[in-house]
Amino acid sequence: MLKFNVDPKSVAEAFGEIKEQVEQAVKDGVKMLAASTNAKAHELAAEQLHTTSKKFRDALSFAQIEENVWVVTLNEKMLWREDGKSAGSMIDDLLRNGAKMGKNGRYKSIPFEHGGGPTQNTPKAQAIVNIMKNYLKQQNIPYKKIETGPDGSPLQGKLHKLNIPSPKPSEKASHEALAGLNIYQYPDSGGKVQRHLMTFRVVSDKHKAEGKWFHPGLEGAKILDQSLTFAEQLWETEILPSILDRFSHT
């Protein structure tokens, strides 16, 4: 979280009779600083992130929490991208909520949705998407277009289950990336039918010994840190000097 808390009264104190005008100008400057920093965080995320760019930007929020105090906040669900992630097993994290118990310990089905473009996928993931799109075209199955019935209304439910020849997503994976691809159509909360192309893979406690579901580690994006540096420079070199210069000749 980035917090902007400047004391306008202390800045304006030296201006005597016009200190109220200066104080208001500083308040306006802090508001502009916060908005500019929020915009910078979105800009940096769009420039520097790829598959997580949209999710990161959606997780950013900007608000005034009290007079003269503004914050730019990142939802905790995306803190892993800001702070980075150490290499290691993902199994305990994946099984922390909603897991079932079986003879080999906990297990859970993990959904993977396939789609998006180059800005949302790694090169490897985009290659998988391209394989899927080419296969669907050969089978005369639309990729994104909503399939409809004889009366023209959207079909709903599971429409297709396909085993598409494709590379394994990792060396330890048991299945090819597009094995068991399911194509669904169902309405969203607003009633509009959406199309989803998904595979499901089971993660289990037994996979720890097999070395599956291992994350290679990820360096933190440090978008908020960069934004804070931007904010400090903007305030000290542009916004505050501009305010002081405006009133120094009054």
C-alpha positions in Angstrom: 0.0 0.0 0.0 1.3 3.5 -0.9 0.1 6.2 1.5 0.3 9.9 0.9 0.0 12.0 4.0 1.3 15.6 3.7 0.6 18.2 6.3 -0.6 21.2 4.4 -0.7 23.4 7.5 3.1 23.0 8.1 3.8 23.9 4.5 1.6 26.9 4.5 2.6 28.3 7.9 5.4 30.5 6.5 3.0 32.4 4.2 1.2 34.5 6.7 -1.9 36.1 5.4 -2.2 33.8 2.4 -1.5 30.6 4.3 -5.1 29.4 3.8 -4.7 29.7 0.0 -1.4 27.8 0.1 -2.9 25.1 2.4 -5.6 24.5 -0.2 -3.1 24.4 -3.0 -1.1 21.8 -1.1 -4.2 19.7 -0.6 -5.0 19.9 -4.3 -1.4 19.0 -5.0 -1.5 15.9 -2.8 -4.7 14.8 -4.6 -3.0 15.2 -7.9 0.1 13.3 -6.7 -2.0 10.4 -5.6 -3.9 10.2 -8.9 -0.7 10.5 -10.9 0.9 7.7 -8.8 -2.1 5.4 -9.3 -1.9 6.0 -13.0 1.9 5.3 -12.9 1.3 2.0 -11.2 -1.1 1.0 -13.9 1.3 2.1 -16.6 4.2 0.2 -15.1 2.1 -3.0 -14.7 1.0 -2.7 -18.4 4.6 -2.2 -19.5 6.4 -4.7 -17.4 4.0 -7.6 -16.7 2.6 -10.0 -19.2 0.3 -12.9 -18.2 -0.5 -11.2 -14.9 -0.8 -7.6 -16.2 -4.6 -7.4 -16.3 -5.1 -9.2 -12.9 -2.5 -6.9 -11.3 -4.1 -3.7 -12.6 -7.6 -5.0 -11.6 -6.2 -5.5 -8.1 -5.0 -1.9 -7.8 -7.3 0.6 -6.1 -7.1 4.3 -5.3 -9.0 6.1 -2.5 -9.0 9.0 0.0 -9.3 7.5 3.5 -9.4 10.7 5.4 -8.7 14.4 4.8 -5.3 14.8 3.1 -4.6 11.1 3.2 -4.7 9.1 0.0 -3.7 5.5 -0.7 -2.9 3.3 -3.6 -3.6 -0.3 -2.6 -2.8 -3.7 -4.1 -5.3 -6.4 -3.2 -3.5 -9.2 -1.3 -4.4 -11.8 -3.9 -1.7 -10.2 -6.2 0.9 -9.5 -3.5 2.8 -12.6 -4.7 3.5 -10.9 -8.0 4.6 -7.6 -6.3 6.8 -9.4 -3.8 7.9 -12.4 -5.8 7.7 -16.1 -5.1 10.4 -18.4 -3.9 11.1 -21.7 -5.7 9.3 -24.6 -4.2 6.3 -26.9 -4.1 2.9 -25.3 -4.7 1.0 -28.3 -3.4 0.3 -27.1 0.2 -0.9 -23.7 -1.1 -3.2 -25.4 -3.7 -4.6 -27.8 -1.2 -5.1 -25.3 1.6 -8.8 -24.6 0.8 -11.4 -27.0 -0.6 -9.4 -30.2 -0.7 -10.9 -33.6 -0.1 -9.4 -36.5 1.7 -8.5 -39.8 -0.1 -6.3 -42.8 0.6 -3.2 -40.9 -0.4 -4.0 -37.8 1.6 -5.5 -34.5 0.4 -6.5 -34.0 -3.3 -8.2 -31.3 -5.4 -9.2 -30.7 -9.0 -7.5 -27.6 -10.4 -9.2 -25.9 -13.4 -7.1 -24.3 -16.2 -8.7 -22.0 -18.7 -7.1 -21.9 -22.1 -7.3 -18.8 -24.3 -6.2 -15.2 -24.5 -3.6 -13.6 -26.7 0.2 -13.0 -26.6 -0.1 -10.2 -24.1 -1.8 -12.6 -21.6 0.3 -15.7 -22.2 3.9 -16.8 -22.0 5.3 -17.8 -25.4 4.9 -21.5 -24.3 1.3 -21.0 -23.3 0.5 -19.1 -26.5 2.0 -22.0 -28.5 -0.5 -24.3 -26.7 -3.4 -21.9 -27.5 -2.4 -21.8 -31.2 -2.4 -25.7 -31.3 -5.9 -25.6 -29.8 -7.2 -23.0 -32.2 -5.8 -24.9 -35.3 -7.3 -28.2 -34.1 -10.7 -26.6 -33.4 -10.7 -25.1 -36.9 -10.0 -28.5 -38.4 -13.0 -29.9 -36.5 -15.2 -27.0 -37.5 -15.7 -26.1 -33.8 -15.6 -22.3 -33.0 -12.9 -21.0 -30.7 -14.6 -18.0 -29.2 -17.9 -17.7 -31.1 -20.9 -18.8 -29.0 -22.5 -22.0 -30.4 -26.3 -21.9 -30.9 -29.1 -24.4 -31.3 -31.6 -24.7 -34.2 -33.7 -21.9 -32.8 -30.7 -19.5 -32.6 -30.4 -19.5 -28.8 -27.0 -20.2 -27.2 -26.3 -23.8 -26.2 -25.5 -24.3 -22.6 -23.6 -26.9 -20.6 -20.6 -29.0 -21.7 -20.6 -29.0 -25.5 -17.4 -30.9 -26.3 -14.7 -33.0 -24.7 -11.5 -33.4 -26.8 -8.1 -34.9 -26.5 -5.9 -32.6 -28.6 -2.3 -33.8 -29.3 -0.1 -31.2 -27.6 3.2 -31.0 -25.5 3.2 -31.6 -21.8 3.2 -28.3 -19.8 6.2 -29.5 -17.8 8.6 -32.4 -17.6 6.9 -33.9 -14.6 3.3 -33.5 -16.0 1.3 -36.7 -16.4 -0.8 -35.4 -19.3 -0.5 -33.4 -22.4 -1.6 -29.8 -22.0 -4.8 -30.2 -24.0 -5.7 -33.7 -23.0 -9.4 -33.7 -21.8 -10.2 -30.3 -23.1 -13.8 -29.4 -22.1 -15.8 -26.6 -23.9 -18.6 -25.1 -21.8 -21.1 -22.4 -22.3 -23.1 -21.0 -19.4 -24.5 -17.6 -18.4 -22.6 -15.2 -16.2 -24.1 -13.3 -13.3 -25.7 -10.8 -15.8 -27.3 -13.6 -17.8 -24.9 -13.3 -20.8 -23.7 -16.7 -22.1 -19.9 -17.1 -21.9 -17.7 -19.7 -23.6 -15.0 -21.4 -21.6 -12.3 -23.8 -22.8 -10.9 -25.7 -19.8 -8.9 -28.7 -18.6 -8.8 -30.1 -15.1 -5.8 -31.6 -13.3 -5.7 -33.3 -9.9 -3.2 -32.1 -7.3 -2.5 -34.5 -4.4 -0.3 -34.9 -1.4 1.3 -37.9 -3.1 2.7 -35.6 -5.8 5.2 -34.1 -3.4 7.4 -37.2 -3.6 7.0 -37.2 -7.4 8.3 -33.6 -7.7 5.1 -32.4 -9.4 3.6 -28.9 -9.0 6.9 -27.3 -8.4 7.2 -23.5 -9.0 10.6 -22.4 -10.3 10.4 -19.1 -8.4 9.5 -15.6 -9.6 11.2 -12.3 -9.1 9.0 -9.6 -7.6 7.7 -6.9 -9.9 8.1 -4.2 -7.3 5.5 -2.0 -9.1 4.5 -0.2 -5.9 8.2 0.4 -5.0 8.8 1.9 -8.4 5.6 4.0 -8.0 6.7 5.3 -4.6 10.0 6.5 -6.1 8.0 8.2 -8.9 5.7 9.9 -6.3 8.6 11.2 -4.3 10.4 12.6 -7.3 7.1 14.1 -8.7 6.3 15.8 -5.4 9.8 17.1 -4.6 10.8 18.2 -8.1 7.5 19.4 -9.7 4.3 19.7 -7.6 5.7 21.3 -4.4 8.1 23.6 -6.1 5.3 24.7 -8.4 3.1 25.6 -5.5 5.8 27.4 -3.6 6.8 29.4 -6.7 3.2 30.4 -7.4 2.8 32.0 -3.9 6.4 33.2 -3.3 5.7 36.3 -5.4 2.3 37.0 -3.8 
